Amino acid sequence: MGFGCNAAGVIGCRIIDSPRERLIAILTNNFVPCNGRFPTLIAIGTIFIGGTLGEAFRSIASTLTLTGIVLLGILMTLLVSRILSKTILKGVPSSFTLELPPYRKPQIGRIIVRSLLDRTLFVLGRAVSIAAPAGLVIWIMANITVGDISLLTYAANSLDPFGRLLGMDGYIIMAFILGLPANEIVIPIIIMSYMASGSLLDLKELDDLRQLLTSHGWTWLTGICVMLFSLMHFPCGTTLWTIKKETQSTKWTLAAFAVPTIAGIIICFIVANGARLLGLA
């Protein structure tokens, strides 16, 4: 379910009987890329991986890149689950049993109503509660200036050294931070920041996006690191809120924030500086 929405994936962990294994599943659910991250992964993969090859291989390379990222997310899920089960969440693995309930004729109306109330509206309500105040913060940072420089630019400049260590820049890191309410707005925030606009923007053509990003120093290494960090960073606000409600614990919510983010920082640092040491970037 996490491939559609990580918040829905967290709710889906209710079917796991073991509290320990349910918690492990919740903490590692964010390594599965949701629909909000797929547009970023597809666009960046097409521009900086497929775009470096000839027309005949562009589509194949982009597809293989996206597939590789998804498989990496699954691998990280298994690896981190293993680490958690051997460290802070030790315990005896439970056996898996599947009991088939007696067959009953589905009640279509009840299924639709319960699905709408228990899942769709439940998740959307939390999304709106997170997105509204976060959108206000983004607008304030982009439109309030100090000495003709926006607060967004000040924050991005302060994050730039850290971003460079990870193969990115301060604006990209700031976009991920401001993209907490929804992963879909990370790329629009990057575009807004580079174009010095006070509102979210969306370029119509992929070539326009390529020209904008490359003009601000993006290379294939930047694209790879952005894809890796998009795969492995803190969950969106709605997912974090859902984790808080499901676990009834601030501690485990913070752990769900920290685990993928730390993994993303480590992986990006290794990839970025490894490529530089090898003279590839």
ABEGO torsion letter per residue (X at the ends): XAAABAAAAAAAAAABABAAAAAAAAAAAAABBBAAAAAAAAAAAAAAAAAABBAAAAAAAAAAAAAAAAAAAAAAAAAAAAAAAABABBEBBBBBBBBBBBBBBBBAAAAAAAAAAAAAAAAAAAAAAAAAAAAAAAAAAAABBBGGBBAAAAAAAAAAAAAAAAGBBAAAAAAAAAAAABAAAAAAAAAAAAAGBABBBBBABAAAAAAAAAAAGBBAAAAAAAAAAAABBBBBAAAAAAAAAAAGBAAAAAAAAAAAAAAAAAAAAAAAAAAAAAGAX
